[in-house]
């Protein structure tokens, strides 16, 4: 078994994993490269065929944007949506 790092021409790590020795070269598709090793795509990149640390700015730029709870999407059921519509209709009738 080999640990592999799949990356692109910019050095961005696309995937990490393990595979059979015989499947190592099969990991990379067109425009991708594979090397043996261990990395963390959150803090590493590939430069000249070596795993190096990203700068703090690169790490921050790649970090997912996490919205505060009040700005996150909420999922409701059809029944809940119908209840909201019924309440709005009832309020509209009270105002007329």
DRENTI-258756 format. One record per residue (C-alpha): x, y, z; residue number from 1; residue in one letter. Coordinates in Angstrom, 1 decimal. Each point is the difference from the previous one (the first is absolute). Example, Ala and Ser with C-alpha at 12.3 -4.5 7.8 and 13.67 -1.06 7.14 Angstrom:
<gunu east="12.3" north="-4.5" up="7.8" k="1" r="A"/>
<gunu east="1.4" north="3.4" up="-0.7" k="2" r="S"/>
***
This chain:
<gunu east="0.0" north="0.0" up="0.0" k="1" r="X"/>
<gunu east="1.1" north="3.5" up="-0.8" k="2" r="X"/>
<gunu east="-1.1" north="3.4" up="1.5" k="3" r="X"/>
<gunu east="-0.6" north="2.3" up="-2.9" k="4" r="X"/>
<gunu east="-0.6" north="3.7" up="-0.6" k="5" r="X"/>
<gunu east="-1.8" north="1.1" up="-3.1" k="6" r="X"/>
<gunu east="0.6" north="3.6" up="-1.0" k="7" r="X"/>
<gunu east="-0.3" north="2.4" up="-3.0" k="8" r="X"/>
<gunu east="2.5" north="2.3" up="-1.8" k="9" r="X"/>
<gunu east="-0.6" north="2.8" up="2.5" k="10" r="X"/>
<gunu east="1.1" north="-2.3" up="2.9" k="11" r="X"/>
<gunu east="-3.6" north="-0.2" up="1.4" k="12" r="X"/>
<gunu east="-0.6" north="-3.4" up="1.7" k="13" r="X"/>
<gunu east="-3.0" north="-1.6" up="-1.6" k="14" r="X"/>
<gunu east="-0.1" north="-3.2" up="2.0" k="15" r="X"/>
<gunu east="1.9" north="-2.1" up="2.4" k="16" r="X"/>
<gunu east="-0.3" north="-3.7" up="0.7" k="17" r="X"/>
<gunu east="1.5" north="-3.5" up="-0.2" k="18" r="X"/>
<gunu east="0.0" north="-2.4" up="-2.9" k="19" r="X"/>
<gunu east="1.6" north="-3.3" up="-1.1" k="20" r="X"/>
<gunu east="3.5" north="0.5" up="-1.4" k="21" r="X"/>
<gunu east="-1.3" north="-1.2" up="-3.4" k="22" r="X"/>
<gunu east="-2.7" north="2.7" up="0.0" k="23" r="X"/>
<gunu east="2.3" north="2.9" up="0.9" k="24" r="X"/>
<gunu east="0.5" north="1.4" up="-3.5" k="25" r="X"/>
<gunu east="-3.8" north="-0.3" up="-0.7" k="26" r="X"/>
<gunu east="-0.9" north="2.6" up="2.6" k="27" r="X"/>
<gunu east="0.8" north="3.0" up="-2.2" k="28" r="X"/>
<gunu east="-2.2" north="1.1" up="-2.9" k="29" r="X"/>
<gunu east="0.9" north="2.5" up="-2.8" k="30" r="X"/>
<gunu east="1.5" north="3.1" up="1.6" k="31" r="X"/>
<gunu east="0.5" north="-1.6" up="3.3" k="32" r="X"/>
<gunu east="3.1" north="-1.4" up="1.7" k="33" r="X"/>
<gunu east="0.5" north="-2.6" up="2.6" k="34" r="X"/>
<gunu east="2.8" north="-0.4" up="2.5" k="35" r="X"/>
<gunu east="0.6" north="-2.3" up="2.9" k="36" r="X"/>
<gunu east="-0.3" north="1.6" up="3.4" k="37" r="X"/>
<gunu east="-2.3" north="1.3" up="2.8" k="38" r="X"/>
<gunu east="-1.4" north="3.5" up="0.1" k="39" r="X"/>
<gunu east="-2.9" north="2.0" up="1.3" k="40" r="X"/>
<gunu east="-1.8" north="2.0" up="-2.7" k="41" r="X"/>
<gunu east="-1.0" north="2.6" up="2.5" k="42" r="X"/>
<gunu east="3.5" north="1.0" up="0.9" k="43" r="X"/>
<gunu east="2.3" north="-1.4" up="-2.8" k="44" r="X"/>
<gunu east="0.6" north="0.6" up="-3.7" k="45" r="X"/>
<gunu east="2.5" north="-1.6" up="-2.4" k="46" r="X"/>
<gunu east="2.9" north="2.1" up="-1.2" k="47" r="X"/>
<gunu east="2.7" north="-1.5" up="-2.3" k="48" r="X"/>
<gunu east="-1.2" north="-3.5" up="0.9" k="49" r="X"/>
<gunu east="0.2" north="0.6" up="3.7" k="50" r="X"/>
<gunu east="-2.7" north="0.4" up="2.7" k="51" r="X"/>
<gunu east="0.4" north="3.5" up="1.5" k="52" r="X"/>
<gunu east="-2.1" north="2.0" up="2.5" k="53" r="X"/>
<gunu east="-2.4" north="2.6" up="-1.4" k="54" r="X"/>
<gunu east="0.4" north="3.5" up="1.2" k="55" r="X"/>
<gunu east="-2.5" north="1.3" up="2.6" k="56" r="X"/>
<gunu east="-1.6" north="2.1" up="-2.8" k="57" r="X"/>
<gunu east="-0.4" north="-3.1" up="-2.2" k="58" r="X"/>
<gunu east="-1.6" north="-1.9" up="2.8" k="59" r="X"/>
<gunu east="-2.4" north="2.8" up="0.8" k="60" r="X"/>
<gunu east="-0.9" north="0.4" up="-3.7" k="61" r="X"/>
<gunu east="-0.8" north="-3.7" up="-0.3" k="62" r="X"/>
<gunu east="-2.0" north="-0.2" up="3.2" k="63" r="X"/>
<gunu east="-3.7" north="-0.5" up="-0.4" k="64" r="X"/>
<gunu east="-2.3" north="2.9" up="0.8" k="65" r="X"/>
<gunu east="-2.1" north="-0.8" up="3.0" k="66" r="X"/>
<gunu east="-3.1" north="2.2" up="0.4" k="67" r="X"/>
<gunu east="-1.4" north="0.8" up="3.4" k="68" r="X"/>
<gunu east="-3.1" north="-2.1" up="0.9" k="69" r="X"/>
<gunu east="-2.4" north="2.9" up="-0.8" k="70" r="X"/>
<gunu east="1.4" north="0.2" up="-3.6" k="71" r="X"/>
<gunu east="0.0" north="-3.8" up="-0.7" k="72" r="X"/>
<gunu east="-2.6" north="-1.7" up="-2.2" k="73" r="X"/>
<gunu east="-2.8" north="-1.6" up="1.8" k="74" r="X"/>
<gunu east="-2.0" north="-3.0" up="-1.4" k="75" r="X"/>
<gunu east="-3.7" north="-0.3" up="0.8" k="76" r="X"/>
<gunu east="-2.6" north="-2.6" up="-1.0" k="77" r="X"/>
<gunu east="-2.9" north="0.7" up="-2.3" k="78" r="X"/>
<gunu east="-2.3" north="-0.2" up="3.0" k="79" r="X"/>
<gunu east="2.0" north="2.7" up="1.8" k="80" r="X"/>
<gunu east="0.0" north="2.2" up="-3.2" k="81" r="X"/>
<gunu east="-3.8" north="-0.4" up="-0.3" k="82" r="X"/>
<gunu east="-0.4" north="1.0" up="3.7" k="83" r="X"/>
<gunu east="2.0" north="3.2" up="-0.6" k="84" r="X"/>
<gunu east="-2.1" north="0.8" up="-3.0" k="85" r="X"/>
<gunu east="-3.2" north="-0.5" up="2.0" k="86" r="X"/>
<gunu east="1.3" north="2.2" up="2.8" k="87" r="X"/>
<gunu east="0.9" north="2.8" up="-2.5" k="88" r="X"/>
<gunu east="-3.5" north="-0.3" up="-1.6" k="89" r="X"/>
<gunu east="-1.6" north="0.2" up="3.5" k="90" r="X"/>
<gunu east="2.0" north="3.1" up="0.8" k="91" r="X"/>
<gunu east="-0.9" north="1.6" up="-3.3" k="92" r="X"/>
<gunu east="-3.7" north="-0.6" up="0.7" k="93" r="X"/>
<gunu east="0.3" north="1.6" up="3.4" k="94" r="X"/>
<gunu east="1.5" north="3.1" up="-1.5" k="95" r="X"/>
<gunu east="-2.9" north="0.5" up="-2.5" k="96" r="X"/>
***
